[in-house]
Amino acid sequence: MGSLSPWHWAILLLVVVVLFGAKRLPDAARSLGKSLRIFKSEIRELQGDSKTEPSATPSPVQSERVEPPADPRSA
């Protein structure tokens, strides 16, 4: 049970082309690349957020009452 030979890879590639079609393969590769780029940027953002967050817990936010704007038609 060794690794796949070049003939195995060629047959596998041929099966993928037959299943998905030559037209859809570039679109699939493009969307996969975009997804990986988005995933990597989100991972970097999460790592950056965890480094910049202070270890202390934030104070609770006090609510403020907001008056609704006056109706100009009633005046």
All heavy atoms as a GROMACS GRO file, in nm:
protein
  576
    1MET      N    1   0.084  -0.118   0.000
    1MET     CA    2   0.000   0.000   0.000
    1MET      C    3   0.089   0.125   0.000
    1MET      O    4   0.119   0.181   0.103
    1MET     CB    5  -0.089   0.001   0.124
    1MET     CG    6  -0.191  -0.107   0.131
    1MET     SD    7  -0.330  -0.055   0.032
    1MET     CE    8  -0.415  -0.208   0.017
    2GLY      N    9   0.132   0.166  -0.113
    2GLY     CA   10   0.215   0.285  -0.124
    2GLY      C   11   0.134   0.406  -0.164
    2GLY      O   12   0.012   0.408  -0.160
    3SER      N   13   0.208   0.509  -0.203
    3SER     CA   14   0.141   0.631  -0.246
    3SER      C   15   0.084   0.614  -0.387
    3SER      O   16   0.113   0.515  -0.455
    3SER     CB   17   0.240   0.748  -0.242
    3SER     OG   18   0.343   0.724  -0.336
    4LEU      N   19   0.006   0.707  -0.428
    4LEU     CA   20  -0.055   0.700  -0.560
    4LEU      C   21   0.048   0.729  -0.669
    4LEU      O   22   0.127   0.822  -0.658
    4LEU     CB   23  -0.171   0.799  -0.570
    4LEU     CG   24  -0.290   0.774  -0.478
    4LEU    CD1   25  -0.391   0.886  -0.492
    4LEU    CD2   26  -0.354   0.641  -0.507
    5SER      N   27   0.044   0.650  -0.774
    5SER     CA   28   0.134   0.670  -0.887
    5SER      C   29   0.077   0.778  -0.978
    5SER      O   30  -0.040   0.816  -0.965
    5SER     CB   31   0.151   0.539  -0.963
    5SER     OG   32   0.031   0.506  -1.032
    6PRO      N   33   0.157   0.828  -1.071
    6PRO     CA   34   0.106   0.930  -1.164
    6PRO      C   35  -0.016   0.882  -1.244
    6PRO      O   36  -0.104   0.961  -1.277
    6PRO     CB   37   0.224   0.956  -1.257
    6PRO     CG   38   0.344   0.922  -1.175
    6PRO     CD   39   0.301   0.809  -1.087
    7TRP      N   40  -0.024   0.753  -1.274
    7TRP     CA   41  -0.140   0.701  -1.347
    7TRP      C   42  -0.267   0.710  -1.261
    7TRP      O   43  -0.375   0.741  -1.311
    7TRP     CB   44  -0.118   0.556  -1.391
    7TRP     CG   45  -0.028   0.549  -1.511
    7TRP    CD1   46   0.100   0.503  -1.513
    7TRP    CD2   47  -0.059   0.591  -1.643
    7TRP    NE1   48   0.151   0.514  -1.638
    7TRP    CE2   49   0.055   0.568  -1.721
    7TRP    CE3   50  -0.171   0.646  -1.704
    7TRP    CZ2   51   0.061   0.598  -1.857
    7TRP    CZ3   52  -0.166   0.676  -1.839
    7TRP    CH2   53  -0.051   0.652  -1.913
    8HIS      N   54  -0.253   0.685  -1.133
    8HIS     CA   55  -0.368   0.698  -1.043
    8HIS      C   56  -0.418   0.843  -1.039
    8HIS      O   57  -0.538   0.869  -1.043
    8HIS     CB   58  -0.333   0.652  -0.902
    8HIS     CG   59  -0.311   0.504  -0.891
    8HIS    ND1   60  -0.190   0.452  -0.852
    8HIS    CD2   61  -0.393   0.400  -0.914
    8HIS    CE1   62  -0.198   0.320  -0.851
    8HIS    NE2   63  -0.322   0.286  -0.888
    9TRP      N   64  -0.324   0.938  -1.031
    9TRP     CA   65  -0.362   1.080  -1.029
    9TRP      C   66  -0.429   1.120  -1.160
    9TRP      O   67  -0.526   1.198  -1.158
    9TRP     CB   68  -0.239   1.168  -1.004
    9TRP     CG   69  -0.193   1.163  -0.861
    9TRP    CD1   70  -0.079   1.105  -0.814
    9TRP    CD2   71  -0.261   1.215  -0.747
    9TRP    NE1   72  -0.071   1.119  -0.679
    9TRP    CE2   73  -0.182   1.187  -0.634
    9TRP    CE3   74  -0.380   1.284  -0.729
    9TRP    CZ2   75  -0.219   1.224  -0.506
    9TRP    CZ3   76  -0.417   1.322  -0.601
    9TRP    CH2   77  -0.336   1.291  -0.491
   10ALA      N   78  -0.380   1.068  -1.272
   10ALA     CA   79  -0.439   1.101  -1.402
   10ALA      C   80  -0.582   1.048  -1.411
   10ALA      O   81  -0.673   1.118  -1.459
   10ALA     CB   82  -0.353   1.044  -1.514
   11ILE      N   83  -0.603   0.926  -1.366
   11ILE     CA   84  -0.738   0.868  -1.368
   11ILE      C   85  -0.830   0.946  -1.275
   11ILE      O   86  -0.945   0.975  -1.310
   11ILE     CB   87  -0.733   0.717  -1.332
   11ILE    CG1   88  -0.661   0.639  -1.441
   11ILE    CG2   89  -0.872   0.664  -1.308
   11ILE    CD1   90  -0.630   0.496  -1.405
   12LEU      N   91  -0.781   0.983  -1.158
   12LEU     CA   92  -0.860   1.061  -1.064
   12LEU      C   93  -0.898   1.197  -1.124
   12LEU      O   94  -1.013   1.242  -1.112
   12LEU     CB   95  -0.783   1.078  -0.933
   12LEU     CG   96  -0.857   1.147  -0.820
   12LEU    CD1   97  -0.978   1.066  -0.778
   12LEU    CD2   98  -0.764   1.168  -0.704
   13LEU      N   99  -0.804   1.263  -1.188
   13LEU     CA  100  -0.830   1.391  -1.253
   13LEU      C  101  -0.933   1.376  -1.364
   13LEU      O  102  -1.024   1.458  -1.377
   13LEU     CB  103  -0.700   1.450  -1.309
   13LEU     CG  104  -0.711   1.585  -1.378
   13LEU    CD1  105  -0.754   1.691  -1.278
   13LEU    CD2  106  -0.579   1.621  -1.441
   14LEU      N  107  -0.924   1.270  -1.443
   14LEU     CA  108  -1.020   1.245  -1.550
   14LEU      C  109  -1.161   1.224  -1.493
   14LEU      O  110  -1.259   1.278  -1.546
   14LEU     CB  111  -0.977   1.123  -1.631
   14LEU     CG  112  -1.068   1.085  -1.748
   14LEU    CD1  113  -1.063   1.194  -1.854
   14LEU    CD2  114  -1.026   0.952  -1.806
   15VAL      N  115  -1.172   1.151  -1.384
   15VAL     CA  116  -1.303   1.128  -1.321
   15VAL      C  117  -1.361   1.259  -1.270
   15VAL      O  118  -1.481   1.286  -1.288
   15VAL     CB  119  -1.290   1.024  -1.206
   15VAL    CG1  120  -1.416   1.020  -1.122
   15VAL    CG2  121  -1.258   0.887  -1.264
   16VAL      N  122  -1.280   1.344  -1.210
   16VAL     CA  123  -1.328   1.474  -1.160
   16VAL      C  124  -1.377   1.560  -1.276
   16VAL      O  125  -1.484   1.623  -1.266
   16VAL     CB  126  -1.217   1.545  -1.079
   16VAL    CG1  127  -1.253   1.689  -1.050
   16VAL    CG2  128  -1.191   1.471  -0.950
   17VAL      N  129  -1.303   1.564  -1.386
   17VAL     CA  130  -1.344   1.644  -1.502
   17VAL      C  131  -1.475   1.590  -1.560
   17VAL      O  132  -1.565   1.668  -1.596
   17VAL     CB  133  -1.233   1.646  -1.609
   17VAL    CG1  134  -1.282   1.705  -1.740
   17VAL    CG2  135  -1.113   1.725  -1.559
   18VAL      N  136  -1.490   1.460  -1.567
   18VAL     CA  137  -1.612   1.402  -1.621
   18VAL      C  138  -1.731   1.431  -1.528
   18VAL      O  139  -1.840   1.465  -1.574
   18VAL     CB  140  -1.595   1.249  -1.643
   18VAL    CG1  141  -1.729   1.184  -1.671
   18VAL    CG2  142  -1.498   1.224  -1.757
   19LEU      N  143  -1.710   1.421  -1.398
   19LEU     CA  144  -1.820   1.444  -1.304
   19LEU      C  145  -1.864   1.590  -1.301
   19LEU      O  146  -1.984   1.620  -1.302
   19LEU     CB  147  -1.780   1.400  -1.163
   19LEU     CG  148  -1.777   1.250  -1.137
   19LEU    CD1  149  -1.727   1.224  -0.996
   19LEU    CD2  150  -1.913   1.189  -1.158
   20PHE      N  151  -1.770   1.682  -1.293
   20PHE     CA  152  -1.805   1.822  -1.276
   20PHE      C  153  -1.809   1.901  -1.406
   20PHE      O  154  -1.869   2.006  -1.411
   20PHE     CB  155  -1.707   1.889  -1.178
   20PHE     CG  156  -1.719   1.837  -1.039
   20PHE    CD1  157  -1.623   1.752  -0.988
   20PHE    CD2  158  -1.826   1.871  -0.960
   20PHE    CE1  159  -1.634   1.702  -0.859
   20PHE    CE2  160  -1.839   1.823  -0.832
   20PHE     CZ  161  -1.743   1.738  -0.782
   21GLY      N  162  -1.743   1.856  -1.508
   21GLY     CA  163  -1.740   1.929  -1.633
   21GLY      C  164  -1.628   2.031  -1.634
   21GLY      O  165  -1.594   2.090  -1.532
   22ALA      N  166  -1.572   2.053  -1.752
   22ALA     CA  167  -1.459   2.144  -1.765
   22ALA      C  168  -1.500   2.289  -1.738
   22ALA      O  169  -1.419   2.370  -1.695
   22ALA     CB  170  -1.398   2.132  -1.904
   23LYS      N  171  -1.625   2.323  -1.762
   23LYS     CA  172  -1.671   2.461  -1.742
   23LYS      C  173  -1.682   2.495  -1.593
   23LYS      O  174  -1.649   2.606  -1.552
   23LYS     CB  175  -1.808   2.478  -1.808
   23LYS     CG  176  -1.879   2.605  -1.777
   23LYS     CD  177  -1.873   2.702  -1.890
   23LYS     CE  178  -1.963   2.820  -1.864
   23LYS     NZ  179  -1.892   2.934  -1.814
   24ARG      N  180  -1.727   2.402  -1.512
   24ARG     CA  181  -1.751   2.431  -1.370
   24ARG      C  182  -1.626   2.422  -1.284
   24ARG      O  183  -1.624   2.475  -1.174
   24ARG     CB  184  -1.857   2.336  -1.317
   24ARG     CG  185  -1.994   2.364  -1.379
   24ARG     CD  186  -2.099   2.270  -1.333
   24ARG     NE  187  -2.121   2.282  -1.190
   24ARG     CZ  188  -2.195   2.198  -1.120
   24ARG    NH1  189  -2.254   2.097  -1.180
   24ARG    NH2  190  -2.210   2.214  -0.991
   25LEU      N  191  -1.521   2.355  -1.330
   25LEU     CA  192  -1.400   2.339  -1.248
   25LEU      C  193  -1.331   2.472  -1.216
   25LEU      O  194  -1.295   2.496  -1.101
   25LEU     CB  195  -1.304   2.242  -1.314
   25LEU     CG  196  -1.344   2.095  -1.302
   25LEU    CD1  197  -1.244   2.008  -1.376
   25LEU    CD2  198  -1.352   2.053  -1.158
   26PRO      N  199  -1.310   2.563  -1.315
   26PRO     CA  200  -1.247   2.691  -1.278
   26PRO      C  201  -1.332   2.773  -1.181
   26PRO      O  202  -1.279   2.837  -1.091
   26PRO     CB  203  -1.233   2.764  -1.411
   26PRO     CG  204  -1.234   2.657  -1.514
   26PRO     CD  205  -1.323   2.550  -1.460
   27ASP      N  206  -1.463   2.770  -1.198
   27ASP     CA  207  -1.552   2.842  -1.106
   27ASP      C  208  -1.542   2.785  -0.966
   27ASP      O  209  -1.540   2.859  -0.867
   27ASP     CB  210  -1.696   2.837  -1.155
   27ASP     CG  211  -1.716   2.911  -1.286
   27ASP    OD1  212  -1.637   3.002  -1.315
   27ASP    OD2  213  -1.812   2.876  -1.358
   28ALA      N  214  -1.538   2.653  -0.956
   28ALA     CA  215  -1.528   2.589  -0.826
   28ALA      C  216  -1.394   2.623  -0.759
   28ALA      O  217  -1.388   2.650  -0.639
   28ALA     CB  218  -1.544   2.438  -0.839
   29ALA      N  219  -1.286   2.621  -0.837
   29ALA     CA  220  -1.154   2.654  -0.782
   29ALA      C  221  -1.149   2.800  -0.737
   29ALA      O  222  -1.092   2.832  -0.632
   29ALA     CB  223  -1.046   2.626  -0.885
   30ARG      N  224  -1.210   2.888  -0.815
   30ARG     CA  225  -1.212   3.030  -0.781
   30ARG      C  226  -1.290   3.053  -0.651
   30ARG      O  227  -1.245   3.126  -0.563
   30ARG     CB  228  -1.276   3.108  -0.896
   30ARG     CG  229  -1.256   3.257  -0.888
   30ARG     CD  230  -1.309   3.327  -1.014
   30ARG     NE  231  -1.244   3.278  -1.133
   30ARG     CZ  232  -1.306   3.214  -1.234
   30ARG    NH1  233  -1.435   3.194  -1.229
   30ARG    NH2  234  -1.238   3.172  -1.339
   31SER      N  235  -1.405   2.991  -0.638
   31SER     CA  236  -1.485   3.010  -0.516
   31SER      C  237  -1.416   2.948  -0.395
   31SER      O  238  -1.424   3.002  -0.284
   31SER     CB  239  -1.625   2.954  -0.534
   31SER     OG  240  -1.621   2.815  -0.549
   32LEU      N  241  -1.347   2.837  -0.415
   32LEU     CA  242  -1.272   2.776  -0.306
   32LEU      C  243  -1.159   2.869  -0.261
   32LEU      O  244  -1.135   2.886  -0.141
   32LEU     CB  245  -1.216   2.641  -0.348
   32LEU     CG  246  -1.133   2.566  -0.245
   32LEU    CD1  247  -1.220   2.527  -0.126
   32LEU    CD2  248  -1.069   2.443  -0.306
   33GLY      N  249  -1.090   2.931  -0.356
   33GLY     CA  250  -0.984   3.026  -0.322
   33GLY      C  251  -1.035   3.145  -0.246
   33GLY      O  252  -0.974   3.190  -0.149
   34LYS      N  253  -1.151   3.200  -0.289
   34LYS     CA  254  -1.210   3.313  -0.218
   34LYS      C  255  -1.249   3.274  -0.076
   34LYS      O  256  -1.227   3.349   0.020
   34LYS     CB  257  -1.334   3.364  -0.292
   34LYS     CG  258  -1.303   3.442  -0.416
   34LYS     CD  259  -1.431   3.489  -0.482
   34LYS     CE  260  -1.404   3.560  -0.612
   34LYS     NZ  261  -1.529   3.602  -0.679
   35SER      N  262  -1.305   3.156  -0.062
   35SER     CA  263  -1.345   3.110   0.071
   35SER      C  264  -1.224   3.094   0.162
   35SER      O  265  -1.230   3.130   0.280
   35SER     CB  266  -1.419   2.976   0.061
   35SER     OG  267  -1.535   2.990  -0.016
   36LEU      N  268  -1.115   3.041   0.109
   36LEU     CA  269  -0.995   3.025   0.191
   36LEU      C  270  -0.937   3.160   0.231
   36LEU      O  271  -0.890   3.177   0.344
   36LEU     CB  272  -0.890   2.942   0.116
   36LEU     CG  273  -0.919   2.793   0.109
   36LEU    CD1  274  -0.814   2.723   0.022
   36LEU    CD2  275  -0.921   2.732   0.246
   37ARG      N  276  -0.939   3.258   0.139
   37ARG     CA  277  -0.889   3.391   0.173
   37ARG      C  278  -0.972   3.455   0.283
   37ARG      O  279  -0.919   3.516   0.376
   37ARG     CB  280  -0.887   3.481   0.050
   37ARG     CG  281  -0.756   3.472  -0.025
   37ARG     CD  282  -0.756   3.564  -0.144
   37ARG     NE  283  -0.793   3.475  -0.255
   37ARG     CZ  284  -0.862   3.508  -0.361
   37ARG    NH1  285  -0.904   3.629  -0.376
   37ARG    NH2  286  -0.891   3.421  -0.453
   38ILE      N  287  -1.104   3.442   0.274
   38ILE     CA  288  -1.192   3.496   0.377
   38ILE      C  289  -1.166   3.427   0.510
   38ILE      O  290  -1.158   3.492   0.615
   38ILE     CB  291  -1.339   3.482   0.334
   38ILE    CG1  292  -1.369   3.575   0.217
   38ILE    CG2  293  -1.432   3.513   0.450
   38ILE    CD1  294  -1.504   3.549   0.153
   39PHE      N  295  -1.152   3.296   0.507
   39PHE     CA  296  -1.126   3.220   0.629
   39PHE      C  297  -0.995   3.264   0.694
   39PHE      O  298  -0.989   3.286   0.815
   39PHE     CB  299  -1.123   3.070   0.596
   39PHE     CG  300  -1.098   2.983   0.714
   39PHE    CD1  301  -1.196   2.964   0.809
   39PHE    CD2  302  -0.977   2.918   0.730
   39PHE    CE1  303  -1.174   2.883   0.919
   39PHE    CE2  304  -0.954   2.837   0.839
   39PHE     CZ  305  -1.052   2.820   0.934
   40LYS      N  306  -0.890   3.279   0.614
   40LYS     CA  307  -0.761   3.321   0.668
   40LYS      C  308  -0.769   3.460   0.728
   40LYS      O  309  -0.712   3.487   0.835
   40LYS     CB  310  -0.654   3.319   0.559
   40LYS     CG  311  -0.607   3.181   0.522
   40LYS     CD  312  -0.499   3.189   0.416
   40LYS     CE  313  -0.452   3.053   0.374
   40LYS     NZ  314  -0.349   3.060   0.269
   41SER      N  315  -0.839   3.552   0.661
   41SER     CA  316  -0.849   3.688   0.714
   41SER      C  317  -0.929   3.690   0.845
   41SER      O  318  -0.896   3.766   0.936
   41SER     CB  319  -0.912   3.782   0.612
   41SER     OG  320  -1.047   3.750   0.590
   42GLU      N  321  -1.031   3.608   0.854
   42GLU     CA  322  -1.108   3.601   0.979
   42GLU      C  323  -1.024   3.543   1.092
   42GLU      O  324  -1.032   3.590   1.206
   42GLU     CB  325  -1.235   3.516   0.960
   42GLU     CG  326  -1.338   3.579   0.869
   42GLU     CD  327  -1.396   3.706   0.927
   42GLU    OE1  328  -1.412   3.715   1.050
   42GLU    OE2  329  -1.426   3.797   0.848
   43ILE      N  330  -0.942   3.443   1.062
   43ILE     CA  331  -0.854   3.385   1.164
   43ILE      C  332  -0.754   3.489   1.212
   43ILE      O  333  -0.732   3.505   1.332
   43ILE     CB  334  -0.781   3.260   1.109
   43ILE    CG1  335  -0.880   3.147   1.082
   43ILE    CG2  336  -0.671   3.215   1.204
   43ILE    CD1  337  -0.946   3.092   1.206
   44ARG      N  338  -0.695   3.566   1.118
   44ARG     CA  339  -0.601   3.671   1.157
   44ARG      C  340  -0.670   3.776   1.242
   44ARG      O  341  -0.614   3.827   1.339
   44ARG     CB  342  -0.540   3.737   1.033
   44ARG     CG  343  -0.424   3.660   0.978
   44ARG     CD  344  -0.352   3.741   0.871
   44ARG     NE  345  -0.337   3.653   0.756
   44ARG     CZ  346  -0.393   3.671   0.636
   44ARG    NH1  347  -0.465   3.778   0.613
   44ARG    NH2  348  -0.375   3.586   0.540
   45GLU      N  349  -0.794   3.812   1.206
   45GLU     CA  350  -0.867   3.911   1.281
   45GLU      C  351  -0.897   3.862   1.423
   45GLU      O  352  -0.884   3.937   1.519
   45GLU     CB  353  -0.997   3.944   1.209
   45GLU     CG  354  -1.076   4.056   1.271
   45GLU     CD  355  -1.201   4.088   1.192
   45GLU    OE1  356  -1.194   4.090   1.068
   45GLU    OE2  357  -1.305   4.109   1.256
   46LEU      N  358  -0.936   3.736   1.436
   46LEU     CA  359  -0.962   3.680   1.569
   46LEU      C  360  -0.836   3.676   1.653
   46LEU      O  361  -0.839   3.704   1.773
   46LEU     CB  362  -1.021   3.540   1.557
   46LEU     CG  363  -1.167   3.532   1.513
   46LEU    CD1  364  -1.207   3.387   1.493
   46LEU    CD2  365  -1.256   3.598   1.615
   47GLN      N  366  -0.723   3.641   1.591
   47GLN     CA  367  -0.597   3.638   1.666
   47GLN      C  368  -0.556   3.778   1.707
   47GLN      O  369  -0.507   3.799   1.817
   47GLN     CB  370  -0.488   3.573   1.583
   47GLN     CG  371  -0.507   3.425   1.566
   47GLN     CD  372  -0.407   3.363   1.471
   47GLN    OE1  373  -0.341   3.432   1.394
   47GLN    NE2  374  -0.396   3.231   1.474
   48GLY      N  375  -0.579   3.876   1.620
   48GLY     CA  376  -0.547   4.015   1.653
   48GLY      C  377  -0.636   4.069   1.763
   48GLY      O  378  -0.592   4.144   1.850
   49ASP      N  379  -0.764   4.031   1.760
   49ASP     CA  380  -0.857   4.076   1.864
   49ASP      C  381  -0.820   4.019   2.000
   49ASP      O  382  -0.828   4.088   2.101
   49ASP     CB  383  -1.000   4.035   1.831
   49ASP     CG  384  -1.060   4.118   1.719
   49ASP    OD1  385  -1.001   4.222   1.685
   49ASP    OD2  386  -1.166   4.078   1.667
   50SER      N  387  -0.779   3.895   2.004
   50SER     CA  388  -0.746   3.834   2.133
   50SER      C  389  -0.619   3.894   2.192
   50SER      O  390  -0.603   3.897   2.313
   50SER     CB  391  -0.732   3.682   2.118
   50SER     OG  392  -0.621   3.651   2.036
   51LYS      N  393  -0.529   3.943   2.108
   51LYS     CA  394  -0.406   4.004   2.159
   51LYS      C  395  -0.431   4.145   2.211
   51LYS      O  396  -0.365   4.188   2.304
   51LYS     CB  397  -0.301   4.010   2.048
   51LYS     CG  398  -0.246   3.875   2.011
   51LYS     CD  399  -0.144   3.885   1.900
   51LYS     CE  400  -0.096   3.748   1.858
   51LYS     NZ  401  -0.004   3.754   1.745
   52THR      N  402  -0.526   4.218   2.152
   52THR     CA  403  -0.547   4.356   2.192
   52THR      C  404  -0.650   4.371   2.301
   52THR      O  405  -0.661   4.477   2.361
   52THR     CB  406  -0.594   4.440   2.070
   52THR    OG1  407  -0.715   4.384   2.019
   52THR    CG2  408  -0.488   4.442   1.963
   53GLU      N  409  -0.728   4.269   2.332
   53GLU     CA  410  -0.829   4.278   2.436
   53GLU      C  411  -0.764   4.282   2.573
   53GLU      O  412  -0.675   4.204   2.602
   53GLU     CB  413  -0.924   4.157   2.431
   53GLU     CG  414  -1.036   4.172   2.335
   53GLU     CD  415  -1.134   4.056   2.347
   53GLU    OE1  416  -1.143   3.996   2.455
   53GLU    OE2  417  -1.199   4.028   2.247
   54PRO      N  418  -0.810   4.373   2.660
   54PRO     CA  419  -0.756   4.373   2.796
   54PRO      C  420  -0.811   4.253   2.872
   54PRO      O  421  -0.919   4.202   2.844
   54PRO     CB  422  -0.807   4.504   2.854
   54PRO     CG  423  -0.927   4.539   2.772
   54PRO     CD  424  -0.902   4.480   2.635
   55SER      N  425  -0.736   4.210   2.972
   55SER     CA  426  -0.778   4.092   3.047
   55SER      C  427  -0.888   4.124   3.147
   55SER      O  428  -0.957   4.036   3.194
   55SER     CB  429  -0.658   4.031   3.118
   55SER     OG  430  -0.603   4.126   3.208
   56ALA      N  431  -0.905   4.252   3.182
   56ALA     CA  432  -1.009   4.290   3.277
   56ALA      C  433  -1.145   4.285   3.209
   56ALA      O  434  -1.157   4.308   3.091
   56ALA     CB  435  -0.983   4.431   3.330
   57THR      N  436  -1.246   4.257   3.289
   57THR     CA  437  -1.381   4.252   3.234
   57THR      C  438  -1.432   4.393   3.214
   57THR      O  439  -1.409   4.481   3.298
   57THR     CB  440  -1.476   4.174   3.327
   57THR    OG1  441  -1.476   4.238   3.453
   57THR    CG2  442  -1.434   4.030   3.339
   58PRO      N  443  -1.502   4.420   3.106
   58PRO     CA  444  -1.552   4.554   3.081
   58PRO      C  445  -1.666   4.588   3.176
   58PRO      O  446  -1.737   4.501   3.226
   58PRO     CB  447  -1.602   4.549   2.937
   58PRO     CG  448  -1.629   4.405   2.911
   58PRO     CD  449  -1.532   4.328   2.998
   59SER      N  450  -1.680   4.719   3.204
   59SER     CA  451  -1.787   4.761   3.295
   59SER      C  452  -1.921   4.752   3.222
   59SER      O  453  -1.927   4.770   3.100
   59SER     CB  454  -1.762   4.904   3.341
   59SER     OG  455  -1.764   4.990   3.229
   60PRO      N  456  -2.029   4.725   3.296
   60PRO     CA  457  -2.159   4.714   3.230
   60PRO      C  458  -2.203   4.849   3.174
   60PRO      O  459  -2.174   4.954   3.230
   60PRO     CB  460  -2.252   4.667   3.340
   60PRO     CG  461  -2.181   4.691   3.466
   60PRO     CD  462  -2.036   4.697   3.436
   61VAL      N  463  -2.273   4.846   3.066
   61VAL     CA  464  -2.321   4.967   3.001
   61VAL      C  465  -2.451   5.010   3.068
   61VAL      O  466  -2.542   4.930   3.086
   61VAL     CB  467  -2.345   4.943   2.850
   61VAL    CG1  468  -2.403   5.066   2.785
   61VAL    CG2  469  -2.218   4.900   2.783
   62GLN      N  470  -2.456   5.138   3.108
   62GLN     CA  471  -2.578   5.188   3.168
   62GLN      C  472  -2.671   5.234   3.058
   62GLN      O  473  -2.630   5.299   2.963
   62GLN     CB  474  -2.547   5.305   3.261
   62GLN     CG  475  -2.465   5.263   3.381
   62GLN     CD  476  -2.440   5.380   3.472
   62GLN    OE1  477  -2.480   5.491   3.444
   62GLN    NE2  478  -2.372   5.354   3.582
   63SER      N  479  -2.797   5.200   3.072
   63SER     CA  480  -2.893   5.238   2.970
   63SER      C  481  -2.936   5.383   2.989
   63SER      O  482  -2.943   5.433   3.101
   63SER     CB  483  -3.014   5.146   2.972
   63SER     OG  484  -3.081   5.160   3.095
   64GLU      N  485  -2.962   5.448   2.879
   64GLU     CA  486  -3.009   5.585   2.883
   64GLU      C  487  -3.145   5.590   2.814
   64GLU      O  488  -3.167   5.522   2.716
   64GLU     CB  489  -2.912   5.678   2.810
   64GLU     CG  490  -2.776   5.688   2.875
   64GLU     CD  491  -2.685   5.781   2.798
   64GLU    OE1  492  -2.734   5.857   2.713
   64GLU    OE2  493  -2.565   5.776   2.823
   65ARG      N  494  -3.231   5.674   2.866
   65ARG     CA  495  -3.362   5.688   2.804
   65ARG      C  496  -3.349   5.784   2.686
   65ARG      O  497  -3.296   5.894   2.698
   65ARG     CB  498  -3.462   5.743   2.904
   65ARG     CG  499  -3.598   5.753   2.846
   65ARG     CD  500  -3.698   5.793   2.949
   65ARG     NE  501  -3.827   5.804   2.883
   65ARG     CZ  502  -3.939   5.824   2.945
   65ARG    NH1  503  -3.940   5.835   3.075
   65ARG    NH2  504  -4.052   5.834   2.878
   66VAL      N  505  -3.399   5.740   2.573
   66VAL     CA  506  -3.393   5.820   2.452
   66VAL      C  507  -3.535   5.862   2.418
   66VAL      O  508  -3.624   5.778   2.402
   66VAL     CB  509  -3.330   5.741   2.335
   66VAL    CG1  510  -3.331   5.824   2.210
   66VAL    CG2  511  -3.190   5.696   2.372
   67GLU      N  512  -3.556   5.991   2.410
   67GLU     CA  513  -3.688   6.044   2.375
   67GLU      C  514  -3.710   6.030   2.224
   67GLU      O  515  -3.620   6.059   2.145
   67GLU     CB  516  -3.699   6.192   2.414
   67GLU     CG  517  -3.687   6.219   2.563
   67GLU     CD  518  -3.803   6.159   2.640
   67GLU    OE1  519  -3.916   6.157   2.589
   67GLU    OE2  520  -3.781   6.112   2.754
   68PRO      N  521  -3.829   5.988   2.185
   68PRO     CA  522  -3.856   5.978   2.041
   68PRO      C  523  -3.864   6.118   1.982
   68PRO      O  524  -3.900   6.214   2.049
   68PRO     CB  525  -3.990   5.907   2.034
   68PRO     CG  526  -4.053   5.928   2.167
   68PRO     CD  527  -3.941   5.942   2.264
   69PRO      N  528  -3.829   6.133   1.855
   69PRO     CA  529  -3.834   6.265   1.793
   69PRO      C  530  -3.978   6.316   1.785
   69PRO      O  531  -4.072   6.236   1.771
   69PRO     CB  532  -3.775   6.244   1.654
   69PRO     CG  533  -3.784   6.097   1.630
   69PRO     CD  534  -3.782   6.031   1.763
   70ALA      N  535  -3.993   6.446   1.796
   70ALA     CA  536  -4.126   6.506   1.790
   70ALA      C  537  -4.182   6.494   1.649
   70ALA      O  538  -4.108   6.507   1.550
   70ALA     CB  539  -4.118   6.652   1.831
   71ASP      N  540  -4.311   6.470   1.639
   71ASP     CA  541  -4.376   6.458   1.510
   71ASP      C  542  -4.400   6.598   1.454
   71ASP      O  543  -4.473   6.678   1.513
   71ASP     CB  544  -4.508   6.383   1.526
   71ASP     CG  545  -4.572   6.347   1.392
   71ASP    OD1  546  -4.502   6.357   1.289
   71ASP    OD2  547  -4.690   6.308   1.392
   72PRO      N  548  -4.341   6.635   1.340
   72PRO     CA  549  -4.356   6.770   1.287
   72PRO      C  550  -4.498   6.797   1.238
   72PRO      O  551  -4.539   6.911   1.229
   72PRO     CB  552  -4.256   6.777   1.172
   72PRO     CG  553  -4.226   6.637   1.137
   72PRO     CD  554  -4.251   6.555   1.260
   73ARG      N  555  -4.577   6.696   1.211
   73ARG     CA  556  -4.712   6.717   1.161
   73ARG      C  557  -4.807   6.761   1.273
   73ARG      O  558  -4.908   6.824   1.249
   73ARG     CB  559  -4.766   6.589   1.098
   73ARG     CG  560  -4.692   6.556   0.967
   73ARG     CD  561  -4.744   6.429   0.911
   73ARG     NE  562  -4.684   6.321   0.993
   73ARG     CZ  563  -4.717   6.194   0.986
   73ARG    NH1  564  -4.812   6.155   0.904
   73ARG    NH2  565  -4.657   6.104   1.060
   74SER      N  566  -4.776   6.726   1.399
   74SER     CA  567  -4.866   6.758   1.508
   74SER      C  568  -4.851   6.903   1.556
   74SER      O  569  -4.934   6.953   1.628
   74SER     CB  570  -4.843   6.663   1.626
   74SER     OG  571  -4.713   6.684   1.679
   75ALA      N  572  -4.745   6.971   1.518
   75ALA     CA  573  -4.723   7.109   1.564
   75ALA      C  574  -4.792   7.210   1.478
   75ALA      O  575  -4.839   7.201   1.377
   75ALA     CB  576  -4.574   7.139   1.566
   0.00000   0.00000   0.00000
